[in-house]
Amino acid sequence: LRTVMTYVREIFVILLMGLVSIIPAKFAHAETVLSKEDAEAMFNLSFSKWKQNVLAVQEAGLAKYDSLAPLEVTMIADVPFGRVVTTPSYKSAKLLPWKLSVAIIFEREASQLLLSLPSSEHKKSISEIYFEMMPDYTVMTEIFLPNADGFVVKNFQLFRYENFPPWDAAAEKYKGCWQKCLKCEGS
């Protein structure tokens, strides 16, 4: 049987796997969504192991569990600068994830700071994240910029490079910008 400390270490490893390593200082530069090592660990996590870890994190009171589909388990973690929502996508319980989705919902103060940045800074951040994860991973990003009193949301979709060549080509062409990657309220 596993000791409590082993379980606690696993919980913290999952929680700290880059999901909360986002650099909160000034938010002006690229964030590390996941390090390449953490992304590799996540892409090698079976559905049952992911679910087990998320349930353990919830039981420890460090995050919440949510599930909308048989092969979907989402971890929702409140962090000092907002909320991080992480969902690996599985085609089968026997396969490893084919995609990782990470969304960051920034708290009000962080959102205000992000809203004060020009769109060129947001696009620069998206490009930096894209290049940071290459050549191992393709990252497609979109940022929702609400009106002045709303919350900024950044959505990241990570794929192993070369698993989906059309995504790789689109990411390369648009430097990680997913469709119209800056989505302003009302546009």
LOVEXMI-283605 format. One record per residue (C-alpha): residue in three letters; x, y negated, z negated. Coordinates in steps of 0.2 Angstrom, whole numbers, padded with zeros to 4 digits, always signed. Layout:
BEGIN
ALAXYZ ...
This chain:
BEGIN
LEU+0000+0000+0000 ARG+0005-0018+0003 THR+0010-0029-0011 VAL+0000-0045-0014 MET+0016-0055-0009 THR+0018-0046+0007 TYR+0000-0050+0011 VAL+0003-0068+0006 ARG+0018-0070+0016 GLU+0009-0063+0032 ILE-0005-0075+0028 PHE+0007-0090+0028 VAL+0017-0084+0043 ILE+0000-0084+0053 LEU-0005-0101+0046 LEU+0012-0108+0049 MET+0015-0101+0066 GLY+0016-0118+0073 LEU-0003-0121+0070 VAL+0002-0133+0057 SER+0019-0138+0063 ILE+0012-0152+0074 ILE+0022-0167+0070 PRO+0010-0180+0062 ALA+0023-0194+0061 LYS+0016-0208+0072 PHE+0009-0195+0085 ALA+0018-0205+0098 HIS+0028-0191+0104 ALA+0025-0173+0110 GLU+0019-0161+0097 THR+0025-0144+0095 VAL+0008-0134+0098 LEU+0017-0118+0095 SER+0036-0114+0096 LYS+0040-0102+0110 GLU+0044-0089+0096 ASP+0027-0092+0088 ALA+0018-0091+0105 GLU+0027-0074+0108 ALA+0022-0068+0091 MET+0004-0073+0094 PHE+0004-0065+0112 ASN+0010-0049+0104 LEU-0004-0048+0091 SER-0017-0035+0093 PHE-0035-0040+0091 SER-0037-0030+0075 LYS-0021-0037+0068 TRP-0026-0055+0072 LYS-0044-0052+0064 GLN-0036-0044+0049 ASN-0024-0059+0046 VAL-0038-0072+0049 LEU-0049-0063+0037 ALA-0035-0062+0024 VAL-0032-0081+0027 GLN-0050-0085+0024 GLU-0050-0074+0008 ALA-0035-0083+0002 GLY-0045-0100+0004 LEU-0032-0106+0017 ALA-0043-0106+0033 LYS-0060-0101+0039 TYR-0065-0087+0051 ASP-0078-0089+0065 SER-0083-0077+0078 LEU-0095-0079+0093 ALA-0092-0064+0103 PRO-0086-0046+0100 LEU-0068-0050+0105 GLU-0067-0067+0098 VAL-0060-0072+0081 THR-0056-0090+0078 MET-0046-0097+0064 ILE-0050-0114+0058 ALA-0037-0123+0047 ASP-0039-0140+0038 VAL-0022-0148+0038 PRO-0017-0165+0032 PHE-0020-0174+0049 GLY-0036-0165+0054 ARG-0042-0148+0059 VAL-0033-0134+0069 VAL-0044-0122+0078 THR-0035-0106+0086 THR-0043-0093+0096 PRO-0033-0079+0106 SER-0043-0072+0120 TYR-0044-0053+0123 LYS-0051-0044+0137 SER-0051-0028+0127 ALA-0048-0023+0109 LYS-0034-0012+0116 LEU-0025-0026+0125 LEU-0015-0040+0119 PRO-0022-0058+0122 TRP-0021-0065+0139 LYS-0023-0083+0133 LEU-0021-0094+0117 SER-0033-0109+0114 VAL-0028-0121+0101 ALA-0038-0137+0098 ILE-0033-0151+0086 ILE-0047-0162+0079 PHE-0038-0177+0072 GLU-0044-0185+0056 ARG-0050-0203+0057 GLU-0033-0212+0053 ALA-0023-0201+0065 SER-0037-0203+0078 GLN-0036-0222+0076 LEU-0017-0221+0079 LEU-0019-0210+0094 LEU-0033-0222+0101 SER-0021-0236+0100 LEU-0009-0228+0112 PRO-0009-0232+0131 SER-0015-0218+0142 SER+0003-0217+0149 GLU+0009-0211+0132 HIS-0004-0197+0131 LYS+0001-0191+0148 LYS+0019-0192+0143 SER+0015-0181+0128 ILE+0006-0169+0139 SER+0020-0168+0151 GLU+0033-0166+0137 ILE+0023-0151+0129 TYR+0022-0143+0147 PHE+0041-0144+0149 GLU+0045-0139+0132 MET+0036-0122+0134 MET+0042-0118+0151 PRO+0048-0107+0158 ASP+0040-0094+0146 TYR+0023-0102+0145 THR+0011-0112+0155 VAL+0002-0125+0144 MET-0013-0134+0151 THR-0019-0149+0140 GLU-0034-0160+0139 ILE-0037-0174+0127 PHE-0054-0181+0122 LEU-0053-0200+0118 PRO-0069-0205+0109 ASN-0075-0223+0106 ALA-0066-0233+0092 ASP-0074-0224+0078 GLY-0073-0206+0084 PHE-0061-0192+0082 VAL-0048-0188+0095 VAL-0047-0169+0101 LYS-0033-0161+0110 ASN-0036-0144+0118 PHE-0021-0133+0123 GLN-0023-0117+0134 LEU-0007-0107+0134 PHE-0004-0093+0146 ARG+0012-0082+0149 TYR+0021-0089+0164 GLU+0018-0079+0180 ASN+0003-0070+0173 PHE-0009-0082+0182 PRO+0001-0090+0197 PRO-0013-0102+0202 TRP-0013-0109+0184 ASP+0006-0110+0185 ALA+0005-0120+0201 ALA-0008-0132+0195 ALA+0001-0135+0179 GLU+0017-0138+0188 LYS+0008-0150+0200 TYR+0000-0160+0187 LYS+0013-0158+0173 GLY+0002-0148+0161 CYS-0013-0160+0164 TRP-0029-0150+0165 GLN-0041-0157+0177 LYS-0044-0175+0172 CYS-0034-0172+0156 LEU-0039-0189+0147 LYS-0057-0188+0144 CYS-0064-0205+0138 GLU-0081-0206+0130 GLY-0094-0212+0143 SER-0083-0207+0158 
